Amino acid sequence: MLMKKIIFTDLDGTLLDERYSFEKALPALKLINKYRIPLIFCTSKTRAETELYRRKTGNSDPFIVENGGAVFIPENYFDFEFEYNYTTRNYLVIKLGTDYVKLRRVLESIRNSGIRVVGFGDMSPEEISKCCNMPLEQARLAKEREYDEPFRLAKKEDEEEVSIIIRENGLSLTKGGTFYHLTGGNDKGKAVKILTDLYSRKYGKIMTYGFGNSENDFEMLEAVDEAYIIQKADGSFASCKFNMAEGIGPAGWNMIVLRLFKWA
């Protein structure tokens, strides 16, 4: 039996460019579809946002949202039983994150300490649309948060104190491409390992690949067999400890996928 290949990928700045377009990755997406390679979106985006891009790309595989907050697996995707927390809209859901209400309470305590901080929960869809340069309808979807609160600090020098407050509350701080992210004990890597185990049960021998572009992707990249860090818009790389994919965002993603899977 041939070894089954599985792809885990971030969205923003990786499969999507600064205009939230995956057009430059279309040749690779067509190749993935041709060979029926599972493509797992592993993102800081909400379930609603991720479902939007699943529809646009014709993706029907499981997906991971809000920095590993939950894994959504379509019903009947795996032909064996496994543990999950609840079902919703034809998904079996494995919950790993902390409820959004608690995250908001901790963010408010940071603000009450005198630190100027603004989270998505404080912003209108119009404000999110403007600061993230995204369509208004997508900004509305970005507010439908369950396990992760993106936020910005007025002063970068407050980062250490914010990190201390977050740890004291048993939560975690990560950095994305634009925002800090307040989460529970979840991360993308833990979610990737859960799906990797399920795919191993389904296919036996598998080979996993990961694509990301920022710090909050590191756990995901460390959890796969072969990891690629995608070049940022300014030409830099978030890390040099992974394979570096030259080509910004989806252009780099496309180049590496075509090279890796041309003879899949």
Secondary structure, 3 states (H helix, E strand, C coil): CCCEEEEEECCECCCECCCCCCHHHHHHHHHHHHCCCCEEEECCCCHHHHHHHHHHHCCCCCEEECCCCEEEEECCCCCCCCCCCEEECCEEEEECCCCHHHHHHHHHHHHHCCCCEEEHHHCCHHHHHHHHCCCHHHHHHHCCCCCCEEEEECCHHHHHHHHHHHHHCCCEEEECCCCEEEECCCCHHHHHHHHHHHHHHHHCCEEEEEEECCHHHHHHHHHCCEEEEEECCCCCCCCCCCEEEEEECHHHHHHHHHHHHCCC
